[in-house]
Amino acid sequence: MGDRIRVLCISTSDSEGGAARAAYRIQMSVRELGIESKMLVKEKRTSDVNVIPLEELIPHNFFYRVFDWVRNKIKNKWQHYQWGKYPEKKPYYLSDLRSTDLCGALKKLDYDILHLHWVNQRFLPLEILPKDKPIVWTLHDSWAFCGVCHYFLDCDGYLEECGCCPHLASTNPNDLSHKIWRRKQKLYQNLDLHIVTPSRWLCDCAKKSGLLGRFPITIIPNCLDINVFRPLCETEMSPRWNTLLKSRIEKPIVLYGAVNAATDRIKGFSYLVSALQILEKAGKGDLFELMVFGTDKPLVGIPVSIPIRYVGYVKDENELVSLYNMASVMVVPSLTEVFGQTASEALACGTPVVAFQCTGIQDVVDHKINGYLAKPYEPEDLAEGIVWCLQHNENRVLSKQARKKVLSYFSQEMISQQYYELYAKLAIKKEEIKC
C-alpha cells in the first residue's frame, strides 16, 4: 500500500447540490493531510485535476455508443413499467437501483479505500462494489438503508424490510420498495462497509435500520472552508447584489434557499409561506423582505404582500456567501435535514438560522443561542422564530454565536482530521488482515 493512503471518492457530481459540495470539500481537505484522494463523478463542474469524470473512462467508439443507447432504451422501458404500477406515488424523490455502466472504471483506478457519497441519478451500480477493500459510505440522505425513498419522513418501514410503501401509495408488502430493499441486503452482505453520518439523528436511524444496523457507524459532520464562508465587509461583497445591498438598509432581509426551493416539498417552502401569512395578518409584514435563491419566480403568485425577491440559482460561491452576509436571518423550514448544509453555511457567515426542531439540523442550530428551533411543522412558531431573531441580535450576539459554532465543530481542519483517522484505522486493519 505504501506510506500514503489512497482514497477514491465517488459522487454523482462535484459541486451540484449540497451533498456534492460536502463531498468535494472532504476530498480537498483530506489531501492537505497527506491522503492521496481522487474523486470519480458522473458530472464534473470544477476544474480540479483530482476529479475524474466518468466520460474519461468509458469507450468512445461508435459500436459501444450504439450498444449503450439500445441498452438504455430497454432499461428505460423496463423502469417505466416498474414505476407505472404506482400511479398514485407521492411527489418525493425516489430511486431504484438503475445505474450507469462504469465499464470497469473501479478496476482502472488505484485506491486502498473506496469512499461513497451521494451516488444516485442512475450513477453507481451497487453490484460492482469491491468485496476486498474497505468502503466508507457517507450518507447524505436515507436511501442507503431504505427501499426507494431518500427521505422516509414518518414511515418506519426501513426498520425491517420496507414494503407497503406510503411514498408509492402501496399496500402490497412485496412492492417495489421491498424488492429493492431485499436486493440491497444481498448486495451489502459481503462488503467491508463503514457508515458515516453527518448528524446524531441520522446515526440513530441507520443503527435501527434493517440494512445498515450491523455495520460500524461514525458521526462526522459536514465541513466548511471557514476562510470562504465568513463575515464579509462591504467591499468584499459580490457586485451582483449591488442593488440589493442598498435596499437592505431600508429593510432586513430574511433568506431562504435550496435546490428547487419552491417545488421540493421536503424543503418546506409551504410552511414558510404560511408563516409569512401569519406575520402579515399580525401586522408584522413590513418588518423585512424575503429573498429566495435556488428557484426562479413561480408562475403562481404567493398570497402575501411581503416583498419577495427570487434570484434564481446561485452557483458562484462568492455570490452565495454574499447572500448569507446580506441576510439578517436564514430560514430552513425543511421537513427533514440530514445535516443542514445551508444552515451551517449561513451560521459561518454570522447569520442566525430559524428551523424546525427535528432531524439532523438540531446538531447545527442551538435554540435561542445562534438561532431559533420552532416546534415541528408549526408555521406559527416558525413565524415567531423569524421575529425573535430579528429582534434579539443586538450587538450581533446571535451572529457571534453562529460563527463560533462553526469554528468549534465544522471547520475543514477538524472534519478532515476525523476522516484521516478513520481512513488510517481502516488501512491498518486491512494490512493486518493481509498479514
C-alpha positions as a Markdown table, in Angstrom:
| # | Residue | x | y | z |
|---|---|---|---|---|
| 1 | Met | 0.0 | 0.0 | 0.0 |
| 2 | Gly | 2.9 | 2.4 | 0.6 |
| 3 | Asp | 3.0 | 5.3 | 3.1 |
| 4 | Arg | 0.2 | 7.3 | 1.6 |
| 5 | Ile | -3.4 | 6.1 | 1.9 |
| 6 | Arg | -5.1 | 6.2 | -1.5 |
| 7 | Val | -8.8 | 7.0 | -1.4 |
| 8 | Leu | -11.2 | 7.1 | -4.3 |
| 9 | Cys | -14.4 | 9.1 | -3.6 |
| 10 | Ile | -17.5 | 8.5 | -5.7 |
| 11 | Ser | -20.1 | 11.2 | -6.1 |
| 12 | Thr | -22.6 | 11.9 | -8.8 |
| 13 | Ser | -21.3 | 15.5 | -9.0 |
| 14 | Asp | -18.5 | 17.5 | -7.5 |
| 15 | Ser | -20.5 | 20.7 | -7.0 |
| 16 | Glu | -24.2 | 20.3 | -8.0 |
| 17 | Gly | -26.2 | 20.3 | -4.7 |
| 18 | Gly | -25.3 | 20.3 | -1.0 |
| 19 | Ala | -24.2 | 16.7 | -0.9 |
| 20 | Ala | -21.8 | 17.2 | -3.8 |
| 21 | Arg | -20.3 | 20.3 | -2.3 |
| 22 | Ala | -19.9 | 18.5 | 1.0 |
| 23 | Ala | -18.2 | 15.5 | -0.7 |
| 24 | Tyr | -15.9 | 17.8 | -2.7 |
| 25 | Arg | -14.9 | 19.7 | 0.4 |
| 26 | Ile | -14.0 | 16.5 | 2.2 |
| 27 | Gln | -11.9 | 15.3 | -0.7 |
| 28 | Met | -10.0 | 18.5 | -0.9 |
| 29 | Ser | -9.4 | 18.8 | 2.8 |
| 30 | Val | -8.0 | 15.3 | 3.4 |
| 31 | Arg | -5.5 | 15.9 | 0.6 |
| 32 | Glu | -3.9 | 18.6 | 2.7 |
| 33 | Leu | -3.3 | 16.0 | 5.4 |
| 34 | Gly | -1.4 | 13.7 | 3.0 |
| 35 | Ile | -4.2 | 11.5 | 1.8 |
| 36 | Glu | -4.0 | 10.7 | -1.9 |
| 37 | Ser | -7.7 | 11.4 | -2.6 |
| 38 | Lys | -9.3 | 11.4 | -6.0 |
| 39 | Met | -12.9 | 11.8 | -7.0 |
| 40 | Leu | -14.9 | 9.9 | -9.6 |
| 41 | Val | -18.0 | 11.7 | -10.8 |
| 42 | Lys | -20.7 | 11.4 | -13.4 |
| 43 | Glu | -20.9 | 15.2 | -13.9 |
| 44 | Lys | -17.8 | 17.3 | -13.4 |
| 45 | Arg | -18.3 | 21.0 | -12.8 |
| 46 | Thr | -15.0 | 22.1 | -11.2 |
| 47 | Ser | -11.5 | 22.3 | -12.9 |
| 48 | Asp | -9.9 | 20.2 | -10.2 |
| 49 | Val | -7.5 | 17.7 | -11.8 |
| 50 | Asn | -8.1 | 15.3 | -8.9 |
| 51 | Val | -11.8 | 15.0 | -10.0 |
| 52 | Ile | -12.2 | 12.3 | -12.7 |
| 53 | Pro | -15.3 | 12.4 | -14.9 |
| 54 | Leu | -16.7 | 9.0 | -15.9 |
| 55 | Glu | -16.5 | 10.2 | -19.5 |
| 56 | Glu | -12.8 | 9.7 | -19.5 |
| 57 | Leu | -13.0 | 6.1 | -18.6 |
| 58 | Ile | -15.7 | 4.7 | -20.9 |
| 59 | Pro | -15.3 | 3.7 | -24.6 |
| 60 | His | -16.0 | 6.3 | -27.2 |
| 61 | Asn | -16.2 | 4.1 | -30.3 |
| 62 | Phe | -19.3 | 4.0 | -32.4 |
| 63 | Phe | -20.3 | 0.4 | -31.6 |
| 64 | Tyr | -20.2 | 0.9 | -27.9 |
| 65 | Arg | -22.2 | 4.1 | -28.1 |
| 66 | Val | -24.9 | 2.3 | -30.2 |
| 67 | Phe | -24.9 | -0.6 | -27.8 |
| 68 | Asp | -25.2 | 1.7 | -24.8 |
| 69 | Trp | -28.0 | 3.6 | -26.5 |
| 70 | Val | -30.0 | 0.5 | -27.1 |
| 71 | Arg | -29.4 | -0.9 | -23.6 |
| 72 | Asn | -30.6 | 2.4 | -22.1 |
| 73 | Lys | -33.7 | 2.3 | -24.2 |
| 74 | Ile | -34.6 | -1.1 | -22.9 |
| 75 | Lys | -33.8 | -0.1 | -19.3 |
| 76 | Asn | -36.0 | 3.0 | -19.6 |
| 77 | Lys | -38.9 | 0.9 | -20.8 |
| 78 | Trp | -38.5 | -1.6 | -18.0 |
| 79 | Gln | -38.2 | 1.2 | -15.4 |
| 80 | His | -41.2 | 3.0 | -16.8 |
| 81 | Tyr | -43.2 | -0.3 | -16.5 |
| 82 | Gln | -42.0 | -0.9 | -12.9 |
| 83 | Trp | -42.8 | 2.6 | -11.7 |
| 84 | Gly | -46.0 | 2.7 | -13.7 |
| 85 | Lys | -47.5 | 0.2 | -11.3 |
| 86 | Tyr | -47.7 | 3.1 | -8.7 |
| 87 | Pro | -49.7 | 5.9 | -10.4 |
| 88 | Glu | -50.6 | 7.4 | -7.1 |
| 89 | Lys | -47.0 | 7.7 | -5.8 |
| 90 | Lys | -46.1 | 10.8 | -3.8 |
| 91 | Pro | -44.1 | 13.6 | -5.5 |
| 92 | Tyr | -40.9 | 12.9 | -3.4 |
| 93 | Tyr | -37.6 | 11.9 | -4.8 |
| 94 | Leu | -37.5 | 8.1 | -5.2 |
| 95 | Ser | -34.8 | 5.9 | -6.7 |
| 96 | Asp | -34.5 | 2.3 | -7.6 |
| 97 | Leu | -31.1 | 0.5 | -8.5 |
| 98 | Arg | -31.0 | 1.8 | -12.0 |
| 99 | Ser | -27.3 | 2.8 | -12.8 |
| 100 | Thr | -24.8 | 3.6 | -15.4 |
| 101 | Asp | -22.3 | 1.2 | -17.0 |
| 102 | Leu | -19.0 | 2.2 | -15.5 |
| 103 | Cys | -17.1 | 0.0 | -17.9 |
| 104 | Gly | -14.8 | -1.4 | -15.2 |
| 105 | Ala | -13.8 | 2.1 | -14.0 |
| 106 | Leu | -13.1 | 1.0 | -10.5 |
| 107 | Lys | -10.6 | -1.6 | -11.7 |
| 108 | Lys | -8.8 | 1.1 | -13.8 |
| 109 | Leu | -8.1 | 3.3 | -10.8 |
| 110 | Asp | -5.7 | 2.6 | -7.9 |
| 111 | Tyr | -7.1 | 3.0 | -4.4 |
| 112 | Asp | -6.9 | 1.5 | -1.0 |
| 113 | Ile | -10.3 | 2.7 | 0.3 |
| 114 | Leu | -13.4 | 3.5 | -1.6 |
| 115 | His | -15.5 | 6.4 | -0.2 |
| 116 | Leu | -19.1 | 6.7 | -1.4 |
| 117 | His | -21.1 | 9.8 | -1.2 |
| 118 | Trp | -24.4 | 10.6 | -3.0 |
| 119 | Val | -24.3 | 8.2 | -5.9 |
| 120 | Asn | -27.8 | 8.3 | -7.4 |
| 121 | Gln | -29.3 | 9.8 | -10.6 |
| 122 | Arg | -28.6 | 6.4 | -12.3 |
| 123 | Phe | -24.9 | 6.5 | -11.4 |
| 124 | Leu | -23.2 | 3.9 | -9.3 |
| 125 | Pro | -24.1 | 0.1 | -9.7 |
| 126 | Leu | -24.0 | -1.3 | -6.2 |
| 127 | Glu | -23.3 | -4.7 | -7.6 |
| 128 | Ile | -19.8 | -3.7 | -8.6 |
| 129 | Leu | -18.7 | -2.5 | -5.2 |
| 130 | Pro | -15.4 | -4.4 | -4.2 |
| 131 | Lys | -15.5 | -7.0 | -1.6 |
| 132 | Asp | -11.8 | -7.0 | -0.9 |
| 133 | Lys | -11.4 | -3.3 | 0.0 |
| 134 | Pro | -12.8 | -1.1 | 2.9 |
| 135 | Ile | -15.7 | 1.0 | 1.8 |
| 136 | Val | -16.7 | 4.2 | 3.6 |
| 137 | Trp | -20.2 | 5.5 | 2.8 |
| 138 | Thr | -21.1 | 9.0 | 4.0 |
| 139 | Leu | -24.9 | 9.2 | 4.0 |
| 140 | His | -26.4 | 12.4 | 2.6 |
| 141 | Asp | -29.9 | 11.0 | 2.9 |
| 142 | Ser | -31.6 | 7.8 | 3.9 |
| 143 | Trp | -31.6 | 5.9 | 0.5 |
| 144 | Ala | -28.8 | 3.5 | 1.6 |
| 145 | Phe | -31.0 | 2.0 | 4.3 |
| 146 | Cys | -34.4 | 2.4 | 2.7 |
| 147 | Gly | -36.0 | 0.7 | -0.3 |
| 148 | Val | -36.7 | 3.5 | -2.8 |
| 149 | Cys | -37.0 | 6.7 | -0.7 |
| 150 | His | -34.4 | 9.3 | 0.0 |
| 151 | Tyr | -36.4 | 10.7 | 2.9 |
| 152 | Phe | -38.6 | 8.3 | 4.9 |
| 153 | Leu | -40.4 | 11.1 | 6.8 |
| 154 | Asp | -42.9 | 9.5 | 9.2 |
| 155 | Cys | -42.6 | 5.9 | 7.7 |
| 156 | Asp | -40.8 | 3.3 | 9.7 |
| 157 | Gly | -40.7 | 0.5 | 7.1 |
| 158 | Tyr | -36.9 | 0.9 | 7.0 |
| 159 | Leu | -36.6 | -0.7 | 10.4 |
| 160 | Glu | -37.5 | -4.0 | 8.9 |
| 161 | Glu | -37.8 | -4.8 | 5.2 |
| 162 | Cys | -39.8 | -1.9 | 3.7 |
| 163 | Gly | -42.9 | -2.8 | 1.7 |
| 164 | Cys | -46.5 | -1.3 | 1.8 |
| 165 | Cys | -44.6 | 1.9 | 1.0 |
| 166 | Pro | -46.6 | 5.1 | 1.7 |
| 167 | His | -44.5 | 7.0 | -0.8 |
| 168 | Leu | -45.6 | 4.6 | -3.5 |
| 169 | Ala | -49.2 | 4.7 | -2.1 |
| 170 | Ser | -48.8 | 0.9 | -1.9 |
| 171 | Thr | -50.5 | -1.6 | 0.3 |
| 172 | Asn | -48.5 | -4.5 | -1.1 |
| 173 | Pro | -45.9 | -5.9 | 1.3 |
| 174 | Asn | -43.9 | -7.2 | -1.7 |
| 175 | Asp | -44.0 | -3.9 | -3.7 |
| 176 | Leu | -41.0 | -2.2 | -5.4 |
| 177 | Ser | -39.6 | -0.8 | -2.1 |
| 178 | His | -39.5 | -4.3 | -0.6 |
| 179 | Lys | -37.9 | -5.8 | -3.7 |
| 180 | Ile | -35.2 | -3.1 | -3.8 |
| 181 | Trp | -34.6 | -3.4 | 0.0 |
| 182 | Arg | -34.1 | -7.2 | -0.4 |
| 183 | Arg | -31.7 | -6.6 | -3.3 |
| 184 | Lys | -29.7 | -4.1 | -1.3 |
| 185 | Gln | -29.5 | -6.6 | 1.6 |
| 186 | Lys | -28.0 | -9.2 | -0.7 |
| 187 | Leu | -25.5 | -6.7 | -2.2 |
| 188 | Tyr | -24.3 | -5.4 | 1.2 |
| 189 | Gln | -23.9 | -8.9 | 2.5 |
| 190 | Asn | -20.1 | -9.4 | 2.0 |
| 191 | Leu | -19.0 | -5.8 | 1.9 |
| 192 | Asp | -16.4 | -4.3 | 4.4 |
| 193 | Leu | -18.7 | -1.4 | 4.9 |
| 194 | His | -18.2 | 1.6 | 7.3 |
| 195 | Ile | -21.0 | 4.1 | 7.6 |
| 196 | Val | -20.5 | 7.8 | 8.3 |
| 197 | Thr | -23.5 | 10.1 | 9.2 |
| 198 | Pro | -23.2 | 13.9 | 9.5 |
| 199 | Ser | -25.7 | 14.0 | 12.4 |
| 200 | Arg | -26.7 | 12.1 | 15.5 |
| 201 | Trp | -30.2 | 11.8 | 14.3 |
| 202 | Leu | -29.2 | 10.0 | 11.1 |
| 203 | Cys | -26.8 | 7.8 | 13.0 |
| 204 | Asp | -29.7 | 6.7 | 15.2 |
| 205 | Cys | -31.8 | 5.9 | 12.2 |
| 206 | Ala | -29.1 | 4.0 | 10.4 |
| 207 | Lys | -28.4 | 2.0 | 13.6 |
| 208 | Lys | -32.0 | 1.0 | 13.9 |
| 209 | Ser | -32.4 | 0.1 | 10.2 |
| 210 | Gly | -32.6 | -3.5 | 9.0 |
| 211 | Leu | -30.0 | -2.8 | 6.3 |
| 212 | Leu | -27.2 | -0.9 | 8.0 |
| 213 | Gly | -27.6 | -1.7 | 11.7 |
| 214 | Arg | -24.9 | -4.4 | 11.7 |
| 215 | Phe | -22.2 | -2.1 | 10.2 |
| 216 | Pro | -19.9 | 0.2 | 12.2 |
| 217 | Ile | -21.2 | 3.8 | 12.2 |
| 218 | Thr | -19.3 | 7.0 | 12.8 |
| 219 | Ile | -20.7 | 10.5 | 13.2 |
| 220 | Ile | -18.6 | 13.1 | 11.3 |
| 221 | Pro | -20.4 | 16.4 | 10.4 |
| 222 | Asn | -20.1 | 18.1 | 7.0 |
| 223 | Cys | -17.3 | 20.6 | 6.8 |
| 224 | Leu | -16.9 | 24.2 | 5.6 |
| 225 | Asp | -14.0 | 26.3 | 4.5 |
| 226 | Ile | -14.2 | 28.9 | 7.2 |
| 227 | Asn | -12.0 | 31.2 | 5.2 |
| 228 | Val | -14.6 | 31.3 | 2.4 |
| 229 | Phe | -17.8 | 31.1 | 4.4 |
| 230 | Arg | -17.2 | 34.0 | 6.8 |
| 231 | Pro | -18.5 | 37.5 | 7.6 |
| 232 | Leu | -17.6 | 39.9 | 4.8 |
| 233 | Cys | -17.0 | 43.6 | 4.8 |
| 234 | Glu | -18.9 | 45.8 | 2.3 |
| 235 | Thr | -16.1 | 45.9 | -0.3 |
| 236 | Glu | -15.9 | 42.1 | -0.4 |
| 237 | Met | -19.5 | 41.6 | -1.4 |
| 238 | Ser | -20.3 | 40.2 | -4.8 |
| 239 | Pro | -21.2 | 43.1 | -7.2 |
| 240 | Arg | -24.1 | 41.0 | -8.5 |
| 241 | Trp | -26.1 | 42.2 | -5.4 |
| 242 | Asn | -25.3 | 45.9 | -5.6 |
| 243 | Thr | -28.9 | 46.9 | -5.9 |
| 244 | Leu | -29.9 | 44.6 | -3.0 |
| 245 | Leu | -27.1 | 46.0 | -0.9 |
| 246 | Lys | -28.8 | 49.4 | -1.0 |
| 247 | Ser | -32.3 | 48.1 | -0.3 |
| 248 | Arg | -31.2 | 46.1 | 2.8 |
| 249 | Ile | -30.5 | 49.4 | 4.6 |
| 250 | Glu | -34.2 | 50.1 | 4.5 |
| 251 | Lys | -35.4 | 46.6 | 5.5 |
| 252 | Pro | -33.8 | 43.5 | 6.9 |
| 253 | Ile | -33.6 | 40.5 | 4.5 |
| 254 | Val | -34.9 | 37.1 | 5.5 |
| 255 | Leu | -33.2 | 34.5 | 3.3 |
| 256 | Tyr | -34.5 | 31.1 | 2.1 |
| 257 | Gly | -32.9 | 28.8 | -0.4 |
| 258 | Ala | -32.3 | 25.3 | -1.6 |
| 259 | Val | -32.1 | 23.4 | -4.9 |
| 260 | Asn | -35.7 | 23.5 | -6.3 |
| 261 | Ala | -36.5 | 25.7 | -3.4 |
| 262 | Ala | -40.2 | 26.4 | -4.3 |
| 263 | Thr | -41.1 | 23.0 | -5.6 |
| 264 | Asp | -39.3 | 20.4 | -3.5 |
| 265 | Arg | -41.9 | 19.7 | -0.7 |
| 266 | Ile | -39.2 | 18.4 | 1.6 |
| 267 | Lys | -37.7 | 21.8 | 1.8 |
| 268 | Gly | -40.8 | 23.2 | 3.4 |
| 269 | Phe | -41.5 | 26.3 | 1.4 |
| 270 | Ser | -45.2 | 26.0 | 2.0 |
| 271 | Tyr | -44.6 | 26.3 | 5.8 |
| 272 | Leu | -42.6 | 29.4 | 5.2 |
| 273 | Val | -45.4 | 30.9 | 3.1 |
| 274 | Ser | -47.9 | 30.1 | 5.9 |
| 275 | Ala | -45.6 | 31.8 | 8.4 |
| 276 | Leu | -45.4 | 34.9 | 6.2 |
| 277 | Gln | -49.2 | 35.0 | 6.1 |
| 278 | Ile | -49.4 | 34.8 | 9.9 |
| 279 | Leu | -46.9 | 37.6 | 10.2 |
| 280 | Glu | -48.8 | 39.7 | 7.7 |
| 281 | Lys | -52.1 | 39.1 | 9.5 |
| 282 | Ala | -50.4 | 40.1 | 12.8 |
| 283 | Gly | -49.3 | 43.4 | 11.3 |
| 284 | Lys | -45.6 | 42.4 | 11.1 |
| 285 | Gly | -45.3 | 42.0 | 7.3 |
| 286 | Asp | -43.4 | 45.3 | 7.0 |
| 287 | Leu | -40.5 | 44.2 | 9.2 |
| 288 | Phe | -38.5 | 42.6 | 6.4 |
| 289 | Glu | -38.4 | 41.4 | 2.9 |
| 290 | Leu | -37.8 | 37.8 | 1.7 |
| 291 | Met | -35.1 | 36.7 | -0.6 |
| 292 | Val | -35.3 | 33.3 | -2.3 |
| 293 | Phe | -32.4 | 31.5 | -4.1 |
| 294 | Gly | -32.5 | 28.1 | -5.8 |
| 295 | Thr | -35.5 | 28.8 | -7.9 |
| 296 | Asp | -36.9 | 31.4 | -10.4 |
| 297 | Lys | -40.1 | 33.3 | -9.7 |
| 298 | Pro | -43.0 | 30.9 | -9.6 |
| 299 | Leu | -45.8 | 31.1 | -12.2 |
| 300 | Val | -48.4 | 31.2 | -9.4 |
| 301 | Gly | -48.1 | 34.2 | -7.1 |
| 302 | Ile | -47.6 | 33.9 | -3.3 |
| 303 | Pro | -50.6 | 35.2 | -1.4 |
| 304 | Val | -48.8 | 37.8 | 0.7 |
| 305 | Ser | -47.8 | 41.4 | 0.1 |
| 306 | Ile | -44.4 | 41.0 | 1.8 |
| 307 | Pro | -41.8 | 41.8 | -0.8 |
| 308 | Ile | -40.2 | 38.6 | -2.2 |
| 309 | Arg | -37.1 | 38.6 | -4.5 |
| 310 | Tyr | -36.3 | 35.5 | -6.4 |
| 311 | Val | -32.6 | 35.4 | -7.5 |
| 312 | Gly | -32.5 | 32.1 | -9.2 |
| 313 | Tyr | -29.8 | 29.5 | -8.9 |
| 314 | Val | -26.6 | 30.8 | -7.3 |
| 315 | Lys | -23.6 | 28.6 | -8.4 |
| 316 | Asp | -20.8 | 31.1 | -7.7 |
| 317 | Glu | -19.5 | 30.6 | -4.1 |
| 318 | Asn | -18.7 | 34.3 | -3.5 |
| 319 | Glu | -22.2 | 35.3 | -4.6 |
| 320 | Leu | -23.7 | 32.7 | -2.2 |
| 321 | Val | -21.5 | 33.9 | 0.7 |
| 322 | Ser | -22.5 | 37.5 | -0.1 |
| 323 | Leu | -26.2 | 36.5 | 0.1 |
| 324 | Tyr | -25.7 | 34.9 | 3.5 |
| 325 | Asn | -23.9 | 38.1 | 4.6 |
| 326 | Met | -26.7 | 40.4 | 3.4 |
| 327 | Ala | -29.4 | 38.4 | 5.3 |
| 328 | Ser | -30.4 | 39.2 | 8.9 |
| 329 | Val | -32.0 | 35.7 | 9.2 |
| 330 | Met | -31.8 | 32.4 | 7.3 |
| 331 | Val | -34.9 | 30.2 | 7.3 |
| 332 | Val | -34.6 | 26.5 | 6.8 |
| 333 | Pro | -38.1 | 25.1 | 7.2 |
| 334 | Ser | -37.3 | 21.6 | 5.9 |
| 335 | Leu | -39.4 | 18.6 | 6.9 |
| 336 | Thr | -36.2 | 16.7 | 7.3 |
| 337 | Glu | -32.5 | 17.5 | 7.1 |
| 338 | Val | -29.7 | 15.0 | 7.3 |
| 339 | Phe | -27.4 | 17.8 | 8.5 |
| 340 | Gly | -28.4 | 21.2 | 7.3 |
| 341 | Gln | -25.7 | 22.4 | 4.8 |
| 342 | Thr | -27.3 | 25.8 | 4.1 |
| 343 | Ala | -27.8 | 26.3 | 7.8 |
| 344 | Ser | -24.2 | 25.7 | 8.6 |
| 345 | Glu | -23.1 | 28.0 | 5.7 |
| 346 | Ala | -25.3 | 30.8 | 7.0 |
| 347 | Leu | -24.0 | 30.4 | 10.5 |
| 348 | Ala | -20.4 | 30.6 | 9.3 |
| 349 | Cys | -21.3 | 33.9 | 7.8 |
| 350 | Gly | -22.7 | 35.2 | 11.1 |
| 351 | Thr | -26.4 | 34.8 | 10.0 |
| 352 | Pro | -28.8 | 33.3 | 12.6 |
| 353 | Val | -30.9 | 30.4 | 11.4 |
| 354 | Val | -34.6 | 29.6 | 12.1 |
| 355 | Ala | -35.6 | 25.9 | 11.5 |
| 356 | Phe | -37.8 | 23.2 | 12.9 |
| 357 | Gln | -36.6 | 21.3 | 15.9 |
| 358 | Cys | -36.3 | 17.9 | 14.2 |
| 359 | Thr | -33.9 | 15.6 | 12.4 |
| 360 | Gly | -30.2 | 16.5 | 11.8 |
| 361 | Ile | -30.4 | 20.3 | 11.9 |
| 362 | Gln | -30.6 | 20.1 | 15.7 |
| 363 | Asp | -26.8 | 19.4 | 15.6 |
| 364 | Val | -26.3 | 22.7 | 13.8 |
| 365 | Val | -28.8 | 25.3 | 15.3 |
| 366 | Asp | -28.9 | 25.9 | 19.0 |
| 367 | His | -32.2 | 27.3 | 20.2 |
| 368 | Lys | -32.0 | 31.0 | 21.1 |
| 369 | Ile | -28.2 | 30.9 | 21.0 |
| 370 | Asn | -27.4 | 31.1 | 17.3 |
| 371 | Gly | -30.9 | 30.9 | 16.0 |
| 372 | Tyr | -34.4 | 29.5 | 16.8 |
| 373 | Leu | -35.8 | 26.0 | 16.7 |
| 374 | Ala | -39.5 | 26.0 | 16.1 |
| 375 | Lys | -41.9 | 23.3 | 17.1 |
| 376 | Pro | -42.0 | 20.8 | 14.3 |
| 377 | Tyr | -44.2 | 21.8 | 11.4 |
| 378 | Glu | -46.0 | 24.7 | 13.2 |
| 379 | Pro | -46.0 | 27.8 | 11.0 |
| 380 | Glu | -47.0 | 29.9 | 14.0 |
| 381 | Asp | -43.8 | 29.1 | 15.8 |
| 382 | Leu | -41.7 | 29.4 | 12.6 |
| 383 | Ala | -43.1 | 33.0 | 12.3 |
| 384 | Glu | -42.3 | 33.6 | 16.0 |
| 385 | Gly | -38.7 | 32.4 | 15.3 |
| 386 | Ile | -38.2 | 34.8 | 12.5 |
| 387 | Val | -39.3 | 37.8 | 14.5 |
| 388 | Trp | -37.4 | 36.6 | 17.6 |
| 389 | Cys | -34.1 | 36.5 | 15.6 |
| 390 | Leu | -34.7 | 39.9 | 14.0 |
| 391 | Gln | -35.3 | 41.4 | 17.5 |
| 392 | His | -32.7 | 39.6 | 19.5 |
| 393 | Asn | -29.4 | 40.2 | 17.6 |
| 394 | Glu | -28.4 | 43.4 | 19.5 |
| 395 | Asn | -24.7 | 43.9 | 19.2 |
| 396 | Arg | -24.7 | 40.9 | 16.9 |
| 397 | Val | -24.8 | 38.4 | 19.8 |
| 398 | Leu | -26.6 | 35.7 | 17.8 |
| 399 | Ser | -24.2 | 36.4 | 14.9 |
| 400 | Lys | -21.1 | 35.9 | 17.0 |
| 401 | Gln | -22.5 | 32.7 | 18.5 |
| 402 | Ala | -23.4 | 31.5 | 15.0 |
| 403 | Arg | -19.8 | 31.9 | 13.8 |
| 404 | Lys | -18.4 | 30.4 | 17.0 |
| 405 | Lys | -20.5 | 27.2 | 16.4 |
| 406 | Val | -19.0 | 26.6 | 13.0 |
| 407 | Leu | -15.4 | 27.4 | 14.1 |
| 408 | Ser | -15.9 | 24.9 | 17.0 |
| 409 | Tyr | -17.4 | 22.0 | 15.2 |
| 410 | Phe | -17.5 | 22.2 | 11.4 |
| 411 | Ser | -14.2 | 23.6 | 10.1 |
| 412 | Gln | -12.4 | 21.7 | 7.3 |
| 413 | Glu | -9.4 | 21.2 | 9.6 |
| 414 | Met | -11.4 | 19.5 | 12.3 |
| 415 | Ile | -13.5 | 17.3 | 9.9 |
| 416 | Ser | -10.6 | 16.3 | 7.7 |
| 417 | Gln | -8.7 | 15.1 | 10.8 |
| 418 | Gln | -11.7 | 12.9 | 11.7 |
| 419 | Tyr | -11.7 | 11.4 | 8.2 |
| 420 | Tyr | -8.0 | 10.9 | 8.3 |
| 421 | Glu | -8.2 | 8.9 | 11.5 |
| 422 | Leu | -11.0 | 6.8 | 10.0 |
| 423 | Tyr | -9.0 | 6.1 | 6.8 |
| 424 | Ala | -5.9 | 5.3 | 8.8 |
| 425 | Lys | -7.8 | 2.8 | 11.1 |
| 426 | Leu | -9.3 | 1.1 | 8.0 |
| 427 | Ala | -5.9 | 1.0 | 6.3 |
| 428 | Ile | -4.2 | -0.6 | 9.3 |
| 429 | Lys | -7.0 | -3.1 | 9.7 |
| 430 | Lys | -6.6 | -4.1 | 6.0 |
| 431 | Glu | -2.8 | -4.6 | 6.4 |
| 432 | Glu | -3.3 | -6.7 | 9.5 |
| 433 | Ile | -5.8 | -8.9 | 7.6 |
| 434 | Lys | -3.2 | -9.4 | 4.8 |
| 435 | Cys | -0.6 | -10.4 | 7.3 |
